[in-house]
Amino acid sequence: MNEDVFNTSVRKFLKQVGVTSQREIEKAVRDAVASGRLKGSEKLPAKMVLTVGGVDLTFTVDGDLELA
């Protein structure tokens, strides 16, 4: 295994996940506030599940998104 290639690949994947996820979360929350479904002061539970095939990895991160 080439550690440099692997590390670069993992970083590229995580950057894509991070940027895309942030964009989708922001859009969903803004739409919910605009439509009145959220007040804009909530704390929203969030969960991210990462799976990697071939190594039987499932990793979950739980947290909260505070709006105010």
Residue pairs with C-beta under 8 A, 6 or more apart in sequence:
21 48
25 46
25 65
29 38
29 44
29 65
29 67
32 38
33 39
33 40
33 67
38 67
40 67
40 68
41 67
41 68
42 67
42 68
43 64
43 65
43 66
43 67
44 64
44 65
44 66
44 67
45 62
45 63
45 64
46 62
46 63
46 64
46 65
47 60
47 61
47 62
47 63
48 60
48 61
49 58
49 59
49 60
50 57
50 58
50 59
50 60
50 61
51 57
51 58
51 59
